[in-house]
Amino acid sequence: MLSDLKMTTEIKIGDIVRLRKAHPCGGYEWEIIRVGADIGIKCLKCKRRVLLERNTFKRRLKELVSHND
């Protein structure tokens, strides 16, 4: 099911995602702030910004929490 989620779900700026491992601050949820060859995400707990390669992001993605419509 997770592989189906990754293939069919388009991520957009403003979407909230949950990653497999917690950030060192303890937060699991991230906001998408940049989409391209790299994915920019911002921790919702401490506001730290991180830039991940798309393949790394797909491996770490656990679920899409909410869409920004």
C-alpha positions as CSV (number, residue, x, y, z in Angstrom):
1,M,0.0,0.0,0.0
2,L,2.8,2.4,0.8
3,S,4.4,1.9,-2.7
4,D,0.9,2.8,-4.2
5,L,0.8,5.9,-2.1
6,K,4.2,7.0,-3.3
7,M,3.4,6.4,-7.0
8,T,-0.1,7.9,-7.1
9,T,0.2,10.8,-4.7
10,E,1.5,14.1,-6.0
11,I,3.0,16.2,-3.4
12,K,2.5,20.0,-3.5
13,I,3.8,22.9,-1.6
14,G,1.9,23.3,1.6
15,D,1.2,19.5,2.0
16,I,1.9,18.0,5.5
17,V,3.7,14.6,5.5
18,R,4.9,12.2,8.2
19,L,8.4,10.7,7.9
20,R,9.5,7.3,9.3
21,K,12.0,8.6,11.8
22,A,11.5,11.5,14.2
23,H,13.5,14.7,13.8
24,P,16.0,15.2,16.7
25,C,13.6,17.8,18.2
26,G,11.0,15.0,18.4
27,G,8.7,16.1,15.5
28,Y,7.4,13.7,12.9
29,E,5.4,16.0,10.7
30,W,6.8,18.2,8.0
31,E,5.4,20.8,5.6
32,I,6.5,20.7,2.0
33,I,8.1,24.1,1.1
34,R,9.8,23.2,-2.2
35,V,9.2,20.7,-5.0
36,G,11.6,20.0,-7.8
37,A,14.6,17.7,-8.2
38,D,15.0,18.1,-4.5
39,I,12.2,18.3,-1.9
40,G,12.3,21.1,0.7
41,I,10.6,20.3,4.0
42,K,10.1,22.3,7.2
43,C,9.7,20.6,10.6
44,L,6.4,21.7,12.2
45,K,7.8,21.5,15.7
46,C,11.0,23.4,15.5
47,K,10.7,25.1,12.1
48,R,14.0,23.7,10.8
49,R,14.3,23.5,7.0
50,V,15.8,20.5,5.3
51,L,16.5,19.8,1.6
52,L,16.3,16.1,0.5
53,E,16.9,14.5,-2.8
54,R,13.6,13.2,-4.2
55,N,14.7,9.5,-3.9
56,T,15.7,10.0,-0.3
57,F,12.4,11.7,0.5
58,K,10.4,8.9,-1.1
59,R,12.2,6.3,1.0
60,R,11.7,8.2,4.2
61,L,8.0,9.1,3.6
62,K,5.5,7.2,5.8
63,E,2.3,8.9,4.9
64,L,0.6,12.1,3.6
65,V,-1.2,13.7,6.5
66,S,-3.0,16.5,4.6
67,H,-3.2,18.2,1.2
68,N,-3.1,21.9,0.7
69,D,-6.1,22.5,-1.6
